[in-house]
Amino acid sequence: MLKNIPKNLSPELVKVLIEMGHGDEIVLADGNYPAASNAKKLIRCDGLPMPELLKSILELFPLDQYVEQPVALMAVAKGDETKPAIWEEYKALLDQGVSIESIERQAFYERGKQAYAIVATGEEAIYANILLKKGVVK
């Protein structure tokens, strides 16, 4: 056991977070995301709510301070009236002033394919996918 590592982070996920370097990206994917078919590295975190997982990751993971938008969300598709409430939960967990990018669905999938890893969750909220760019540990 180790101290100060959130208990909901698996050893595999902690290892991936450690391996990632400055500028690498990780996708936290909801249950509808095609994680297995798009991931270079796939980590399963089924059963964990995304806000809880995001909070724990942010305890260990610095966001990139050298880019304008170190966080990205999958944009709601044109014509879809959904207003994802989970986004407000994410914003509450992020440091004030962190700018969030909105990426069209297919473009988000393409960017996700380039990510260092994709974390598959069973999150049921739609448009709950979030991409994080790793910063420098100071």
C-alpha positions as CSV (number, residue, x, y, z in Angstrom):
1,M,0.0,0.0,0.0
2,L,1.0,3.6,-0.5
3,K,-0.1,6.8,1.2
4,N,-2.2,9.5,-0.4
5,I,-3.3,7.7,-3.5
6,P,-7.0,7.7,-3.8
7,K,-8.4,4.3,-3.2
8,N,-10.6,4.3,-6.4
9,L,-7.5,4.5,-8.7
10,S,-6.3,1.1,-9.7
11,P,-2.6,0.2,-9.8
12,E,-2.9,0.0,-13.6
13,L,-4.3,3.6,-13.8
14,V,-1.7,5.0,-11.4
15,K,1.0,3.3,-13.5
16,V,-0.3,4.9,-16.7
17,L,-0.6,8.4,-15.0
18,I,3.1,8.0,-13.9
19,E,4.2,6.9,-17.4
20,M,2.6,9.9,-19.1
21,G,4.8,12.8,-20.0
22,H,4.2,16.5,-20.4
23,G,1.7,17.0,-23.2
24,D,0.4,13.4,-23.3
25,E,-3.4,13.1,-23.2
26,I,-5.8,10.7,-21.5
27,V,-9.5,10.2,-22.2
28,L,-12.0,9.4,-19.5
29,A,-14.8,7.8,-21.4
30,D,-18.4,7.3,-20.6
31,G,-20.1,3.9,-21.1
32,N,-21.1,4.7,-24.7
33,Y,-17.6,5.7,-25.9
34,P,-15.9,3.2,-28.3
35,A,-13.0,2.8,-25.9
36,A,-11.8,-0.7,-26.7
37,S,-11.7,-0.1,-30.5
38,N,-10.0,3.3,-30.2
39,A,-7.5,2.9,-27.4
40,K,-3.7,2.5,-27.7
41,K,-3.9,1.5,-24.0
42,L,-7.2,0.7,-22.5
43,I,-7.9,0.9,-18.7
44,R,-11.2,-0.4,-17.3
45,C,-12.7,1.5,-14.4
46,D,-16.2,0.1,-14.6
47,G,-18.6,1.1,-11.9
48,L,-16.9,4.4,-11.1
49,P,-18.8,7.6,-11.5
50,M,-16.8,10.0,-13.8
51,P,-16.8,13.0,-11.4
52,E,-15.4,10.8,-8.6
53,L,-12.8,9.4,-10.9
54,L,-11.9,12.8,-12.3
55,K,-11.5,14.2,-8.8
56,S,-9.1,11.4,-7.8
57,I,-7.0,11.8,-11.0
58,L,-6.7,15.5,-10.5
59,E,-5.2,14.9,-7.1
60,L,-2.2,13.3,-8.8
61,F,-2.3,14.8,-12.3
62,P,-1.2,18.3,-13.2
63,L,-3.0,19.9,-16.1
64,D,-0.8,21.5,-18.8
65,Q,-0.3,25.1,-18.0
66,Y,1.4,25.9,-21.3
67,V,-1.6,25.4,-23.5
68,E,-4.8,27.5,-23.7
69,Q,-7.2,24.6,-23.1
70,P,-5.8,21.6,-21.2
71,V,-9.2,20.0,-20.9
72,A,-11.6,19.0,-23.7
73,L,-15.2,17.8,-23.7
74,M,-17.2,16.1,-26.5
75,A,-19.6,18.7,-27.9
76,V,-23.3,18.0,-28.1
77,A,-24.3,17.0,-31.6
78,K,-26.1,19.5,-33.8
79,G,-29.8,19.1,-33.3
80,D,-29.5,17.4,-29.9
81,E,-31.2,19.3,-27.2
82,T,-29.1,17.6,-24.4
83,K,-27.6,19.9,-21.8
84,P,-25.1,17.7,-20.0
85,A,-25.4,18.4,-16.2
86,I,-22.2,16.4,-15.6
87,W,-20.2,19.2,-17.2
88,E,-21.0,21.5,-14.3
89,E,-19.7,18.8,-11.9
90,Y,-16.5,18.7,-13.9
91,K,-16.1,22.5,-13.8
92,A,-16.6,22.5,-10.1
93,L,-13.7,20.0,-9.8
94,L,-11.3,21.9,-12.0
95,D,-9.2,24.8,-10.8
96,Q,-10.8,28.2,-11.4
97,G,-9.6,29.7,-14.7
98,V,-9.0,26.3,-16.5
99,S,-10.2,26.8,-20.0
100,I,-12.2,23.9,-21.5
101,E,-12.3,23.1,-25.2
102,S,-15.4,21.7,-26.9
103,I,-14.7,19.2,-29.7
104,E,-17.1,17.8,-32.3
105,R,-17.9,14.1,-31.7
106,Q,-16.0,12.6,-34.6
107,A,-13.0,14.9,-34.0
108,F,-13.1,13.9,-30.4
109,Y,-12.9,10.2,-31.4
110,E,-10.0,10.9,-33.7
111,R,-8.1,12.8,-31.0
112,G,-8.9,10.1,-28.5
113,K,-7.2,7.5,-30.9
114,Q,-4.0,9.5,-30.4
115,A,-4.3,9.7,-26.6
116,Y,-1.8,7.9,-24.5
117,A,-4.7,5.9,-22.9
118,I,-8.4,5.7,-22.7
119,V,-10.1,5.0,-19.4
120,A,-13.4,3.1,-20.0
121,T,-16.0,3.7,-17.3
122,G,-19.6,2.7,-17.0
123,E,-20.7,6.3,-16.7
124,E,-24.3,6.6,-17.9
125,A,-24.5,10.3,-18.5
126,I,-24.2,11.1,-22.2
127,Y,-21.5,13.5,-23.4
128,A,-19.6,12.7,-20.3
129,N,-16.3,12.1,-22.1
130,I,-13.4,14.3,-21.0
131,L,-9.9,14.6,-22.3
132,L,-7.0,15.8,-20.1
133,K,-3.6,17.0,-21.2
134,K,-0.8,16.4,-18.7
135,G,1.3,19.2,-17.5
136,V,4.6,19.5,-15.6
137,V,5.0,18.4,-12.0
138,K,6.7,21.3,-10.2
